[in-house]
Amino acid sequence: PCQWVQEGETSTSASTSISQCYASGTVVGSINVGGLVGGANGSVTDSYATGSVQTNVGSGGGLIGLLGSSGVARCWSSGAVGGSGTPQNGFVGSSGVYTVSQCYWDRLYAAQAAGGATGATGLMPGQMVDSAVVAAGWDIAPVGSGGGRVWLIDSTSAFSFPHLRGPS
């Protein structure tokens, strides 16, 4: 289940924690546009975004538009990132003080060579479904297996990226 916890009085000064969430729709905006979240100043874990991102003025990223003082782990993005805004990157549009680990973006679909954050790795679609590549540090299992895993992966399909297991 998606967990989105926000602390603080307003969204502009909030510290937000996002865990086990995903977004799949197209996102169009002006500043700090991301496939999952525009600006992050808290943790983002075990989440992904597949929709395209269009930014008109400021930064755009496949998962996060602006990564402030945050930690991001075990996340991925695959949507196209474009528009007239800058900078544009496959994973994070622009960033401040952060820690990113075990995160990926699809270089082919994002059409972006740079991820925008140290710790995010650009992969081709075939690599995104390879549990030997993605699974290090992830709580992942093959489709059809049981257990309390967070992620599922179907390594028999070249286009089935890791996805969240969902409620049991």
C-alpha positions in Angstrom: 0.0 0.0 0.0 1.2 3.5 -0.9 2.4 5.4 2.2 2.6 9.2 1.8 3.4 10.9 5.1 3.8 14.7 5.1 5.0 16.6 8.1 4.8 20.4 8.4 2.3 23.1 8.0 2.4 23.7 4.2 3.5 21.6 1.3 6.3 24.1 0.5 7.9 23.6 3.9 7.0 20.0 4.4 9.1 17.0 5.0 7.5 14.2 3.1 8.1 10.4 3.2 7.0 8.3 0.3 7.1 4.5 0.3 5.7 1.8 -2.0 4.0 4.3 -4.4 3.8 4.5 -8.1 2.5 6.9 -10.8 1.7 6.1 -14.4 0.1 9.2 -15.9 1.6 12.0 -18.0 2.7 15.0 -15.9 3.0 18.5 -17.4 4.1 21.6 -15.5 6.4 24.5 -15.2 8.9 24.1 -12.4 10.1 21.0 -10.5 8.1 18.4 -12.5 8.6 14.7 -11.7 6.8 11.5 -12.7 6.1 10.7 -9.0 6.7 13.9 -7.1 7.7 17.5 -8.0 9.9 18.3 -5.0 11.2 15.9 -2.3 12.7 16.9 1.0 12.1 13.6 2.7 12.7 9.9 1.9 11.4 8.2 -1.2 11.7 4.4 -1.1 10.4 1.4 -3.1 8.5 3.5 -5.6 8.4 4.1 -9.4 7.0 6.2 -12.2 6.2 5.2 -15.8 4.5 8.3 -17.2 6.0 11.0 -19.4 7.2 14.3 -17.9 7.0 17.7 -19.7 8.5 20.7 -18.1 8.0 24.2 -19.5 10.4 26.4 -17.4 12.3 24.6 -14.6 13.7 21.1 -13.9 12.1 17.8 -14.9 12.9 14.3 -13.9 11.5 10.8 -14.5 10.8 10.3 -10.8 11.5 13.6 -9.0 11.7 17.1 -10.3 13.8 18.6 -7.5 15.5 16.5 -5.0 16.4 18.5 -1.9 17.8 17.1 1.3 16.4 13.7 0.8 17.2 10.0 0.7 16.0 7.9 -2.2 16.4 4.1 -2.4 15.1 1.2 -4.5 13.2 3.3 -7.0 13.0 3.5 -10.8 11.5 5.5 -13.6 10.8 4.8 -17.3 8.8 7.7 -18.8 10.0 10.1 -21.4 11.4 13.4 -20.1 11.1 16.5 -22.3 9.8 20.0 -22.9 11.6 23.4 -22.9 12.5 23.6 -19.2 16.0 22.8 -17.9 17.6 20.8 -16.6 16.0 17.6 -17.7 17.3 14.2 -16.5 16.1 10.6 -16.6 15.7 10.2 -12.8 16.0 13.5 -11.0 15.6 16.9 -12.6 18.0 18.8 -10.3 19.3 18.1 -6.8 20.7 19.5 -3.6 22.1 17.5 -0.7 20.9 13.9 -1.1 21.6 10.2 -0.9 20.5 8.0 -3.8 21.1 4.3 -3.7 19.9 1.3 -5.8 17.9 3.4 -8.2 17.5 3.2 -11.9 16.0 4.9 -14.9 15.3 3.5 -18.4 17.7 5.3 -20.7 15.8 4.3 -23.9 12.3 5.4 -22.9 13.4 8.5 -20.9 15.5 9.6 -23.9 17.9 11.1 -21.4 21.5 9.9 -21.0 22.0 11.6 -17.6 20.1 10.6 -14.4 20.7 13.9 -12.5 21.7 12.2 -9.3 24.8 10.3 -8.3 23.6 6.8 -7.2 21.0 6.4 -10.0 22.0 4.1 -12.9 20.7 4.3 -16.4 19.7 0.9 -17.8 18.3 -0.4 -21.1 14.9 -2.1 -21.0 16.4 -5.7 -21.0 18.5 -4.8 -18.0 15.5 -3.4 -16.1 13.9 -6.9 -16.0 17.0 -8.7 -15.0 16.7 -9.6 -11.4 20.5 -10.1 -11.2 21.0 -6.5 -12.2 18.2 -4.8 -10.2 17.8 -7.2 -7.2 20.9 -6.2 -5.2 19.4 -4.7 -2.0 15.8 -4.9 -3.2 13.2 -7.1 -1.6 12.3 -8.8 -4.9 10.8 -12.1 -6.0 9.9 -13.7 -9.4 6.2 -13.4 -10.5 4.2 -16.4 -9.2 6.3 -16.9 -6.1 4.9 -16.4 -2.6 6.3 -14.5 0.3 6.1 -11.1 1.8 8.3 -9.4 -0.9 7.9 -5.7 -1.7 8.7 -6.1 -5.4 7.9 -8.6 -8.2 9.7 -9.1 -11.5 8.9 -11.1 -14.5 12.2 -11.9 -16.1 10.5 -13.9 -18.9 9.3 -10.6 -20.5 11.6 -8.0 -21.9 9.1 -5.2 -21.0 7.9 -6.2 -17.5 9.9 -3.9 -15.2 9.9 -4.4 -11.4 6.5 -3.6 -9.9 5.1 -3.5 -6.4 3.5 -6.6 -5.0 0.5 -4.8 -3.5 -1.7 -5.9 -0.6 -1.7 -9.6 0.1 
